[in-house]
Amino acid sequence: MATNFIVPIDFSENSLKGLQIALTYSRYGSSNIQMVYVQKKSSDYTASLSEEHKYATQRFEQIIEEYSPSLANESRLRFIIKQGKIYEEIVNQAHSYRESIIATSTHGASGFEEIFIGSNTFKIIETTQRPVVTIRKGDVPKEINNIVLPVNLIHESRQKVPYTAMLARYFGAKLHIITICSGKNEKDKNKLNSYLKQIKTYLDDKHIPYVVDDLCGDNIADLTVEYSNSINAELISITAEKESGLGLFGGSYAHQIVNNANCLVLNLTPRELGLSGSFRTTGGG
């Protein structure tokens, strides 16, 4: 079964990074990649909807011609043009599949593109129950060898482990588990150690390779990003809910990671953290 990818596209160079993310996945297993353009009703855009539709179709055909040679494992690259609120249409398209992943850059170039790929990305993460893979800085990696799995004192922090472990197996990647806290309270340290013991037992049972590091400091988001940079990680796995302490993507931990990471960020919600059938491990070990 192919992994279904939904890729928001506004034809800016940055939005094409979402497509490059899906192409990286396709190197490990079959992927059904669907690019989505949502027609905009903006005073800054003077073309009629029919003219815009024709323009978008031509651009998509060019993209397919350019990127199709990079597809692997019998993956497919298609497009759809929709109308409506951008983030709602992206989420609706993702939910039209039983299982899917959304892959997107977190910002565009300027003007409307910045609105499309900026604020709409955060709305997508808040609205969907599906995994969302984002990138803001740096280049999209062609391989995934190192995945950072932060674990903090929030209960939902552990819930991303099964999905992240499955992803590590898919890519044949090593997990870097980091326990992170902002203080040296003995009770908190004991709680983190208890979480860690549960995670290690789970990964040992699944034969997933991992290493463990303990981090402590004032800003746990900065600690996560700095650690990821130090090991040249290609991906950080976070839960987009509640880890921020402010509700859905409240602007603290999760928001800072997405904005500051130099690698891919896998955003998961507690409702989407069980094992999924969308990944097949024939390509990734």
Secondary structure, DSSP 8 states (H G I E B T S, - for coil): --EEEEEE--SSTTTHHHHHHHHHHHTTS-EEEEEEEEE---TT--S-HHHHHHHHHHHHHHHHHHHGGG--TT-EEEEEEEES-HHHHHHHHHHTSSS-EEEEES--SSTHHHHHHTHHHHHHHHH-SS-EEEE-SS---S---EEEEEE-SSGGGGGGHHHHHHHHHHHT-EEEEEEEESS--HHHHHHHHHHHHHHHHHHHHHT--EEEEEEE-S-HHHHHHHHHHHTT-SEEEEESBSTTSSSBT-SSHHHHHHHH-SSEEEEE-GGG-S--SS--TTTT-
